[in-house]
Amino acid sequence: MSRKLKIDDKADVSSRSEILQVADMVARDKGIEKEEILSAMEQAILKTAQMKYGEEKDLEVLIDRKTGEIEIYRILSVVENVEDPQREISQNDARAYKPDAKVGDRIEDRLPAVEFGRVAAQGARQIIVQKVKSAERRKQYEEFEHRVGEIITGIVKRVDFSDVLIDIGRTEGIIKKSELIPNEIFKVGDRIKVLLYGLNKEPTGPLLHLSRTNPNFLRKLFEQEVPEIYDGAIKIVSIARDPGSKAKIAVATSDSNLDPIGACVGTKGSRVQAVVDELKGERVDIVQWSDNPAIFIVNSLSPAMVTKIVMEESGNKVDAIVPDDQLSAAIGRRGQNVRLASKLTGYAISVTTEKEDAETRAREGARILKSFMENLDVDDMVAHLLMGEGFTSIEDLANPDVSDLANINGFDVDIATEIKQRAVNYMDRKRAEVKKLCLEKGVSEDLMSHKLLKLDLLEMLAAADIKSLDDLGALSTDELLDISENLLSKREAETLIMNVRKNWV
């Protein structure tokens, strides 16, 4: 025989207070507010009351927060003309409940208590459980939403081929295989530090997205080990990681009395070693940040020594010139060092030896001298003077004012005027010749007018049957270098091809 729980107006104070005791106990166990438990109970009782009195009625259930007494009311709206007698009441009838009732008032008609049969009790219990779980999930989400970006500690609960499930208090987090350091192995029960980098609401509760490869994991580890970083005296400006192998961090400080690199390394390397141990041996290079890009790039290529930095006037590409015996250190194993330096600084860094740089500059210088001497009909000395002033093509000489050329050591106005006129005449002839060749070859207008193509290069492309921007974009760097006959450097060839390919996107 099933036992029925009956709640009526004659219920004693102890049974009423039992509701409050249950709410207190559940609130403590689940770590949620007592008010949410009582609200869930009210909804459960309301559901049972609607089964007895009819869902068409507007009912309201209240649990007294001091005594635990349950009150059930039917809510009626005072109207002039009653259309829905289940929810409305006329002004005359309303005055039986409230003598001064007027249209628009709300009448609360208290109803007799309801009995909780087995089915009703089960339904009420399900509603309460659902509401409690919903409140618990919301509490968990609120607990972690402000911790995104922090390191948290958990216990490995399950290990799959692709994921690791982490138990974190009353909720769980997941580490995808891509967020694990390569070759890192965990067993059930292991304690693990992870970065909380994302949080999703799920029907079963908040889902925590965890990582050990995220660059901010490295940042937070240093914050834990280096008080100067935590306090803000030292700032980690940028981070580049090859998880499990090597990382670079750039640090800066506004305190001239503080050595940011030394502070991060610690006494006998104790601070950085603690980070390395947590990262399972991942080596960390700590470099000084600088607002001067060239200095920052030199620092980023540590431990290699850099003798010169050549930066493009536009774009973010850089040539780093190193001694011949430093090439291996600058590039690193499988290009790791220069790749991390590029990521750290935001510049595409290309490493060249001093010997290669000297040979390239010698070839370029010889080409420019030959062009000046043959096409301007000047001697070796004049050609050297022009090149020494930074002129690298006849096209450059056709543009400046005569006064600029006259300021060159050994030149006067007459010489400057003559050289400029010869350059202008040469360019006029050259344009006519190249235009004729392009028309004969069927070169497209967009290729002929491209801003990065000088006449000499356009002539070479036309001669090689490169007739459109698509043809040019389809070339490899080596193919373009062969066509240009060393007119372009490798970096210039790469830049040109990538510029043309932007149109494809």
Secondary structure, 3 states (H helix, E strand, C coil): CCCCEECCCCCCHHHHHHHHHHHHHHHHHHCCCHHHHHHHHHHHHHHHHHHHHCCCCCEEEEECCCCCCEEEEEEEEEECCCCCCCCEEEHHHHCCCCCCCCCCCEEEEECCCCEECHHHHHHHHHHHHHHHHHHHHHHHHHHHHCCCCCEEEEEEEEECCCEEEEEECCEEEEEEHHHCCCCCCCCCCCEEEEEEEEEEEECCEEEEEEECCCHHHHHHHHHHHCHHHHHCCEEEEEEEEECCCEEEEEEEECCCCCCHHHHHHCHHHHHHHHHHHHCCCCEEEEEECCCCHHHHHHHHCCCCCCCEEEECCCCCEEEEEECHHHHHHHHCHHHHHHHHHHHHHCCEEEEEEHHHHHHHHHHHHHHHHHHHHHHHCCCHHHHHHHHHCCCCCHHHHCCCCHHHHHCCCCCCHHHHHHHHHHHHHHHHHHHHHHHHHHHHHCCCHHHHCCCCCCHHHHHHHHHCCCCCHHHHHCCCHHHHHHHHCCCCCHHHHHHHHHHHHHHHC
